[in-house]
Amino acid sequence: MVCSNKPDIHFSELTNNPVYDSIKSKGGPLKLSFTNYGDAYLRAFEKKCKSVTFIVTHQCSLRCTYCYENHKEDKHMSLDIGKRCVDFLFEEDLKNSKFINSEDCNGILIDFIGGEPLLEVKLIDSIMDYFLHKAIQLNHRWKTQFAISMSTNGVDLMKPDCLNFIQKWKNKLSINVTIDGNKELHDKCRLFPNGDPSYDIAIKSALYCREIFGDSPTKITLSPDNISYTFEAVKDIIQTLHPSYLHGNPCFEKGWEIEHSTIYYNELKKIADWSIQNRIYENCYITFFDTFLGTPLPDTETKNWCGGTGDMLAFDIDGNIYPCLRYSPVSIPKHLSEPMIIGDIYNGFLKKECQRKCITCLESITRQSQSTQECLECPIASGCSWCSAYNYEVFGTPNKRATFICDLHKARCLANNYYWNMLAKSLNIKERLPLNVTKDMALPIIPESEYRMLDTLSK
């Protein structure tokens, strides 16, 4: 399980992909740009929208091997607390508070998560009934400017209560059924507590969502256990679900070795060849080959990649408010004695010294403050991601950057260069994407002959 929040669009504005720009300027057959992908599900909103997460349960029906929620237990949010969370949002908006206001939260995206959120579908339905009733009663902008989002493992989706919920809210609902790829890859990691696989159930749920919503965007989470299946996974998902975009990334956690980066490069290269040969890019945007990837970042680019430093809010089952669900006790190890809480639904935001200390720490984080000099001077810094809450888990502070996926990012940038330049060649476009991965960075991952091929292709 990894953070699903998208990075801000500013990264794509600061970088340049001449191949993409050329294809776009000529009206070429690319399905989506990153900007479209990043905000597609928010297009219904007139102005800025804020994501607010309700953690409705600490329990899950699966035990995925890479999941960061290591403290699952039979605890869930009560309806009273759920309603109080809703009341709190309207109250804070009325006060035009720091976190909920008409500018940053003109529209509201209510994201339900767990554990597995559909274990509490009746609770979710009741919370949304209460939310909509209150919005209409107050003649509030949120009576129309709201959407519901959730990511699910799909295990419970075909049960009657869940199907009724989907039919009731489908015009305001976005559901992402997590499919890690083909059966072999998915069932390597996404397992029931007794070790049974879950692919056959999950794919039925994903196909149902495609039938209801007309699209099945999903994401692949890669781990050391399943990375060798990446190509087959991408191919199977696109051929089975026909998504308009497919998001995928390696998990941030420690455990990667250099050989995994070699596998990653080779798997992404297979995806590139298959996509170009079959013109997949005309119908599906594969985020492994993001348009903003693999260039230096200027010193003026200071913003944190991760939104879990105050841009998001997460209400936990007890009414405590965190800057991201990843800081919740269901995720954070017990030895971290200082919880990253910024308020609660009874007393409000930043009423305690520890909460003010927390937000001061989060707001002080920049790309520079948490990064090593090597990261700051990296010629392929754009698109390199991290999770602030995982930083906190590893170092006891969110203001120090974990870099366990560094070599994987290098491999991805090498494959990205191959993809865009081979695509340009196939479309008879003269522009080329420069190879910014240095030889010293590349040779632990690929042979020198392969690097020479990429270098020639980029010129």
C-alpha positions as CSV (number, residue, x, y, z in Angstrom):
1,M,0.0,0.0,0.0
2,V,1.4,3.4,-1.0
3,C,0.2,6.9,-0.8
4,S,-2.2,7.6,-3.6
5,N,-2.1,11.4,-3.6
6,K,-0.7,13.0,-6.7
7,P,2.2,15.4,-6.7
8,D,1.4,19.0,-7.5
9,I,1.4,20.1,-11.1
10,H,4.3,22.5,-10.5
11,F,6.8,19.7,-11.3
12,S,5.5,19.3,-14.8
13,E,5.5,23.1,-15.3
14,L,9.2,23.2,-14.4
15,T,10.4,20.4,-16.7
16,N,10.4,19.8,-20.4
17,N,9.8,16.8,-22.6
18,P,10.5,18.0,-26.2
19,V,9.1,14.8,-27.7
20,Y,5.9,15.1,-25.9
21,D,5.7,18.8,-26.7
22,S,6.2,18.2,-30.4
23,I,3.6,15.4,-30.5
24,K,1.1,17.6,-28.6
25,S,1.8,20.7,-30.8
26,K,1.0,18.6,-33.9
27,G,-2.2,17.2,-32.5
28,G,-0.6,13.8,-32.1
29,P,-2.3,10.7,-30.7
30,L,-1.3,10.9,-27.0
31,K,-4.2,10.1,-24.7
32,L,-3.4,12.3,-21.7
33,S,-0.8,14.6,-20.3
34,F,0.2,14.4,-16.7
35,T,-1.9,17.5,-15.9
36,N,-5.0,15.8,-17.3
37,Y,-4.2,12.7,-15.4
38,G,-3.5,14.5,-12.1
39,D,-6.8,16.4,-11.9
40,A,-9.1,14.4,-14.1
41,Y,-11.3,13.4,-11.2
42,L,-11.7,17.0,-10.0
43,R,-12.9,18.5,-13.2
44,A,-16.5,18.8,-11.9
45,F,-15.3,21.5,-9.4
46,E,-15.4,25.1,-10.3
47,K,-12.5,26.1,-8.1
48,K,-10.0,24.6,-5.8
49,C,-10.9,21.3,-4.1
50,K,-9.5,19.8,-0.9
51,S,-9.2,16.1,-0.1
52,V,-10.4,15.1,3.4
53,T,-9.9,11.5,4.5
54,F,-12.2,9.6,6.8
55,I,-10.4,6.5,8.3
56,V,-13.5,4.4,9.0
57,T,-11.8,1.3,10.1
58,H,-8.4,-0.1,11.2
59,Q,-9.3,-3.6,9.9
60,C,-8.9,-5.1,6.4
61,S,-10.0,-8.3,4.7
62,L,-6.5,-8.8,3.2
63,R,-3.0,-8.9,4.5
64,C,-1.0,-7.5,1.5
65,T,2.7,-8.2,2.1
66,Y,3.8,-4.6,1.2
67,C,1.1,-2.8,3.2
68,Y,2.4,-0.1,5.5
69,E,-0.6,-0.5,7.9
70,N,1.0,-2.9,10.2
71,H,-1.3,-2.4,13.2
72,K,-4.7,-3.6,11.9
73,E,-7.2,-4.3,14.6
74,D,-11.0,-4.5,15.0
75,K,-11.6,-0.8,15.6
76,H,-13.9,1.3,13.5
77,M,-15.4,4.8,13.5
78,S,-18.8,5.2,15.1
79,L,-21.6,7.1,13.4
80,D,-21.6,9.7,16.1
81,I,-17.9,10.5,15.4
82,G,-18.5,10.4,11.7
83,K,-21.3,13.0,12.1
84,R,-19.2,15.1,14.4
85,C,-16.4,15.1,11.7
86,V,-19.0,16.4,9.2
87,D,-20.2,19.1,11.6
88,F,-16.6,20.1,12.2
89,L,-15.9,20.6,8.5
90,F,-18.9,22.9,8.2
91,E,-18.0,24.8,11.3
92,E,-14.4,25.3,10.2
93,D,-15.5,26.5,6.8
94,L,-17.9,29.0,8.5
95,K,-14.9,30.4,10.4
96,N,-12.8,30.4,7.2
97,S,-10.1,28.6,9.1
98,K,-6.5,27.8,8.1
99,F,-7.4,24.3,6.9
100,I,-11.0,24.6,5.7
101,N,-12.0,27.7,3.8
102,S,-13.8,28.9,0.7
103,E,-10.5,29.4,-1.2
104,D,-8.7,26.1,-0.6
105,C,-11.8,24.0,-0.1
106,N,-14.4,25.5,-2.5
107,G,-15.1,21.9,-3.4
108,I,-14.5,18.9,-1.1
109,L,-13.4,15.4,-2.0
110,I,-14.4,13.0,0.8
111,D,-12.0,10.1,0.7
112,F,-13.0,7.0,2.7
113,I,-10.2,4.6,3.6
114,G,-9.3,2.0,6.1
115,G,-8.0,-0.7,6.3
116,E,-10.6,-1.7,3.8
117,P,-13.3,1.0,3.7
118,L,-16.1,-1.2,2.3
119,L,-16.1,-3.2,5.5
120,E,-17.9,-0.1,6.8
121,V,-20.1,0.7,3.8
122,K,-23.2,1.2,5.9
123,L,-21.4,3.7,8.1
124,I,-20.0,5.5,5.0
125,D,-23.5,5.7,3.5
126,S,-24.9,7.2,6.7
127,I,-22.1,9.7,6.9
128,M,-22.8,10.8,3.3
129,D,-26.5,11.0,4.0
130,Y,-25.8,13.3,6.9
131,F,-23.3,15.4,5.0
132,L,-25.6,16.0,2.0
133,H,-28.6,16.7,4.3
134,K,-26.6,19.3,6.2
135,A,-25.2,20.9,3.0
136,I,-28.7,21.3,1.6
137,Q,-30.1,22.5,5.0
138,L,-27.4,25.2,5.1
139,N,-27.6,25.9,1.3
140,H,-23.9,25.4,1.3
141,R,-21.8,25.3,-1.8
142,W,-20.9,21.7,-0.9
143,K,-24.4,20.6,-1.7
144,T,-23.2,20.3,-5.3
145,Q,-19.4,20.8,-4.9
146,F,-18.6,17.4,-3.4
147,A,-17.3,14.1,-4.6
148,I,-16.8,10.7,-2.9
149,S,-13.6,8.7,-3.4
150,M,-12.3,5.4,-2.1
151,S,-9.7,2.8,-2.9
152,T,-10.7,-0.8,-2.2
153,N,-9.3,-4.2,-2.5
154,G,-12.5,-5.3,-4.2
155,V,-13.1,-8.3,-1.9
156,D,-16.5,-7.0,-0.6
157,L,-17.5,-4.8,-3.5
158,M,-20.0,-7.3,-5.0
159,K,-21.9,-7.7,-1.7
160,P,-25.5,-6.3,-1.7
161,D,-24.8,-3.4,0.7
162,C,-21.9,-2.3,-1.4
163,L,-23.7,-2.6,-4.7
164,N,-26.6,-0.6,-3.3
165,F,-24.2,2.1,-2.1
166,I,-22.6,2.3,-5.5
167,Q,-25.9,2.6,-7.3
168,K,-27.1,5.3,-4.9
169,W,-24.0,7.5,-5.1
170,K,-22.5,6.6,-8.5
171,N,-22.9,10.1,-9.9
172,K,-20.7,11.5,-7.2
173,L,-18.5,8.5,-6.6
174,S,-15.1,7.4,-7.8
175,I,-13.9,3.9,-6.8
176,N,-10.4,2.5,-7.5
177,V,-10.2,-1.2,-7.2
178,T,-6.5,-2.0,-6.6
179,I,-5.4,-4.6,-9.1
180,D,-1.6,-5.2,-9.1
181,G,-1.6,-6.7,-12.5
182,N,-2.1,-10.2,-13.8
183,K,-3.1,-13.0,-11.5
184,E,0.5,-14.2,-10.9
185,L,1.7,-10.7,-9.8
186,H,-1.4,-9.8,-7.8
187,D,-1.5,-13.0,-5.9
188,K,2.1,-12.8,-4.9
189,C,1.3,-10.0,-2.5
190,R,-2.4,-9.4,-2.1
191,L,-3.4,-12.3,0.1
192,F,-6.1,-13.1,2.6
193,P,-5.0,-13.7,6.2
194,N,-5.0,-17.4,5.6
195,G,-2.7,-17.0,2.6
196,D,-5.4,-17.5,-0.1
197,P,-5.1,-15.3,-3.2
198,S,-7.5,-12.5,-4.0
199,Y,-7.1,-11.8,-7.8
200,D,-10.2,-13.7,-9.0
201,I,-12.5,-11.7,-6.6
202,A,-10.8,-8.4,-7.2
203,I,-10.9,-8.5,-11.0
204,K,-14.7,-9.2,-11.0
205,S,-15.1,-6.1,-8.9
206,A,-12.9,-4.0,-11.2
207,L,-14.9,-5.1,-14.2
208,Y,-18.1,-4.2,-12.5
209,C,-16.8,-0.7,-11.7
210,R,-15.8,-0.3,-15.4
211,E,-19.4,-1.2,-16.4
212,I,-20.8,1.3,-13.9
213,F,-18.4,4.2,-14.3
214,G,-17.2,3.7,-17.8
215,D,-13.5,3.5,-16.8
216,S,-11.3,1.4,-14.5
217,P,-8.3,3.5,-13.6
218,T,-6.1,1.5,-11.2
219,K,-2.6,1.4,-9.8
220,I,0.1,-1.2,-9.5
221,T,2.2,-1.3,-6.4
222,L,5.6,-2.9,-7.0
223,S,7.6,-4.6,-4.3
224,P,10.7,-6.8,-4.3
225,D,8.4,-9.8,-4.4
226,N,6.6,-8.9,-7.6
227,I,8.7,-6.5,-9.7
228,S,9.7,-9.2,-12.2
229,Y,6.1,-9.4,-13.3
230,T,5.7,-5.7,-14.1
231,F,5.3,-6.0,-17.9
232,E,2.9,-8.9,-17.8
233,A,0.9,-7.0,-15.1
234,V,0.6,-3.8,-17.2
235,K,-0.3,-5.8,-20.3
236,D,-2.9,-7.8,-18.6
237,I,-4.6,-4.8,-16.9
238,I,-4.7,-2.8,-20.1
239,Q,-6.1,-5.7,-22.1
240,T,-8.6,-6.7,-19.4
241,L,-9.8,-3.3,-18.0
242,H,-8.9,-0.9,-20.8
243,P,-8.2,2.0,-18.3
244,S,-7.7,5.5,-19.6
245,Y,-4.7,5.8,-17.3
246,L,-2.6,3.3,-15.3
247,H,-0.6,4.5,-12.3
248,G,2.2,2.4,-10.9
249,N,5.2,2.8,-8.6
250,P,7.5,0.9,-6.3
251,C,6.7,1.0,-2.6
252,F,8.9,3.4,-0.6
253,E,9.9,1.0,2.1
254,K,13.4,-0.4,2.6
255,G,14.3,-3.7,1.0
256,W,15.3,-2.9,-2.5
257,E,18.6,-4.1,-4.0
258,I,20.4,-3.0,-7.1
259,E,19.4,-6.1,-9.0
260,H,15.7,-5.0,-8.6
261,S,16.6,-1.9,-10.5
262,T,18.0,-3.9,-13.4
263,I,14.8,-6.0,-13.5
264,Y,12.7,-2.8,-13.3
265,Y,14.5,-1.3,-16.3
266,N,14.1,-4.4,-18.4
267,E,10.4,-4.7,-17.5
268,L,9.7,-1.1,-18.3
269,K,11.5,-1.4,-21.6
270,K,9.2,-4.3,-22.5
271,I,6.2,-2.1,-21.7
272,A,7.7,0.6,-23.9
273,D,8.1,-1.7,-26.9
274,W,4.7,-3.2,-26.5
275,S,3.0,0.2,-26.0
276,I,4.6,1.6,-29.2
277,Q,4.0,-1.5,-31.3
278,N,0.4,-1.6,-30.3
279,R,-0.2,2.2,-30.1
280,I,-1.4,1.8,-26.5
281,Y,-0.4,5.5,-25.9
282,E,-3.5,6.5,-28.0
283,N,-5.9,5.2,-25.4
284,C,-4.0,4.8,-22.1
285,Y,-1.6,7.1,-20.2
286,I,0.9,4.9,-18.4
287,T,2.5,6.9,-15.6
288,F,5.7,4.9,-15.6
289,F,6.5,7.1,-18.5
290,D,5.5,10.5,-17.1
291,T,6.1,13.5,-19.2
292,F,7.8,15.5,-16.4
293,L,10.3,12.8,-15.4
294,G,14.1,12.9,-15.3
295,T,15.5,16.4,-15.4
296,P,17.3,18.6,-12.9
297,L,15.2,20.8,-10.6
298,P,16.2,24.5,-10.0
299,D,17.0,25.8,-6.6
300,T,13.8,27.9,-6.8
301,E,11.8,24.6,-6.7
302,T,11.4,24.3,-2.9
303,K,8.1,22.5,-2.5
304,N,7.8,19.2,-0.8
305,W,6.7,16.3,-3.2
306,C,4.4,14.8,-0.6
307,G,1.1,16.4,0.3
308,G,1.2,15.0,3.8
309,T,2.6,18.1,5.4
310,G,-0.6,20.1,5.8
311,D,-2.3,20.0,2.4
312,M,-4.5,17.1,3.4
313,L,-6.5,16.2,6.4
314,A,-7.3,12.7,7.8
315,F,-9.9,12.1,10.5
316,D,-9.1,8.9,12.5
317,I,-11.7,6.6,14.1
318,D,-11.4,8.4,17.4
319,G,-11.8,11.9,16.0
320,N,-8.1,12.9,16.1
321,I,-7.0,14.8,13.0
322,Y,-3.7,14.0,11.2
323,P,-2.0,15.7,8.2
324,C,-2.3,12.3,6.3
325,L,-3.7,8.9,7.0
326,R,-0.2,7.5,7.0
327,Y,0.4,9.2,10.4
328,S,-2.5,7.3,12.0
329,P,-1.8,4.6,14.7
330,V,-2.9,1.9,12.2
331,S,0.4,2.7,10.3
332,I,2.9,4.4,12.5
333,P,5.1,2.1,14.7
334,K,4.3,2.1,18.4
335,H,7.8,3.2,19.4
336,L,7.2,6.7,17.9
337,S,5.8,8.3,21.1
338,E,5.0,11.7,19.6
339,P,1.9,11.4,17.3
340,M,1.7,13.9,14.4
341,I,-1.7,15.1,15.5
342,I,-2.8,18.6,14.4
343,G,-6.2,18.8,16.1
344,D,-9.4,16.9,17.0
345,I,-13.1,17.2,16.2
346,Y,-14.0,18.3,19.8
347,N,-11.5,21.1,20.4
348,G,-10.4,22.2,16.9
349,F,-7.1,22.7,15.2
350,L,-3.8,23.5,16.9
351,K,-5.2,24.0,20.4
352,K,-2.3,22.2,22.1
353,E,1.3,23.1,22.1
354,C,2.3,19.7,20.7
355,Q,-0.1,20.2,17.8
356,R,1.3,23.7,17.0
357,K,4.8,22.2,17.2
358,C,3.7,19.5,14.8
359,I,2.4,21.9,12.2
360,T,5.4,24.2,12.6
361,C,7.6,21.3,11.8
362,L,5.5,20.2,8.7
363,E,5.3,23.8,7.3
364,S,9.0,24.2,7.6
365,I,9.8,21.3,5.3
366,T,11.1,22.1,1.9
367,R,12.8,20.0,-0.8
368,Q,16.1,21.5,0.4
369,S,15.6,21.1,4.1
370,Q,15.1,17.3,3.9
371,S,17.4,16.4,1.0
372,T,21.1,15.6,0.8
373,Q,23.3,17.6,-1.5
374,E,23.4,14.6,-3.8
375,C,19.7,14.7,-4.2
376,L,19.7,18.5,-4.7
377,E,22.3,18.3,-7.4
378,C,20.8,15.2,-9.1
379,P,20.4,15.6,-12.9
380,I,17.2,13.5,-12.8
381,A,15.6,15.0,-9.7
382,S,12.2,15.6,-11.3
383,G,9.7,12.8,-10.6
384,C,11.7,11.3,-7.7
385,S,9.0,10.8,-5.0
386,W,8.9,10.3,-1.3
387,C,6.5,10.0,1.6
388,S,6.9,12.4,4.5
389,A,5.1,10.1,6.9
390,Y,7.5,7.2,6.0
391,N,10.3,9.6,6.6
392,Y,8.9,10.2,10.1
393,E,8.6,6.4,10.6
394,V,12.3,5.8,9.6
395,F,14.0,8.9,11.1
396,G,11.6,10.1,13.8
397,T,11.1,13.3,11.7
398,P,9.3,14.0,8.4
399,N,12.1,16.5,7.6
400,K,14.6,13.9,6.5
401,R,14.2,12.1,3.2
402,A,14.3,8.3,2.8
403,T,15.9,7.3,-0.5
404,F,15.5,3.6,-0.6
405,I,14.0,3.8,-4.2
406,C,16.9,6.0,-5.6
407,D,18.2,3.3,-7.9
408,L,14.7,2.4,-9.0
409,H,14.2,6.0,-10.0
410,K,17.4,5.9,-12.1
411,A,16.1,2.7,-13.8
412,R,12.8,4.4,-14.5
413,C,14.5,7.5,-16.0
414,L,16.6,5.3,-18.3
415,A,13.5,3.4,-19.5
416,N,11.6,6.7,-19.8
417,N,14.3,8.0,-22.1
418,Y,14.1,4.8,-24.2
419,Y,10.2,5.1,-24.4
420,W,10.0,8.7,-25.6
421,N,12.8,8.5,-28.1
422,M,11.6,5.2,-29.6
423,L,8.1,6.8,-29.8
424,A,9.6,9.8,-31.5
425,K,11.4,7.6,-34.0
426,S,8.3,5.6,-34.7
427,L,6.3,8.8,-35.4
428,N,9.1,10.4,-37.5
429,I,9.5,13.2,-35.0
430,K,13.0,14.8,-35.0
431,E,12.9,15.9,-31.4
432,R,14.6,13.7,-28.8
433,L,14.5,13.5,-25.0
434,P,18.0,14.2,-23.6
435,L,19.7,11.4,-21.6
436,N,20.2,13.1,-18.2
437,V,21.2,9.9,-16.4
438,T,24.9,9.9,-16.2
439,K,27.0,6.9,-17.2
440,D,28.2,6.5,-13.6
441,M,24.6,6.4,-12.4
442,A,23.5,4.0,-15.1
443,L,26.3,1.3,-15.2
444,P,25.4,-0.4,-12.0
445,I,21.9,-1.0,-13.5
446,I,22.5,-1.6,-17.2
447,P,25.5,-2.8,-19.4
448,E,27.7,-0.1,-21.1
449,S,26.4,-1.3,-24.5
450,E,22.8,-0.6,-23.4
451,Y,23.8,2.9,-22.2
452,R,25.5,3.6,-25.5
453,M,22.3,2.6,-27.3
454,L,20.3,5.0,-25.1
455,D,22.8,7.8,-25.7
456,T,22.7,7.4,-29.4
457,L,19.0,7.2,-29.4
458,S,18.7,10.5,-27.6
459,K,20.7,12.4,-30.2
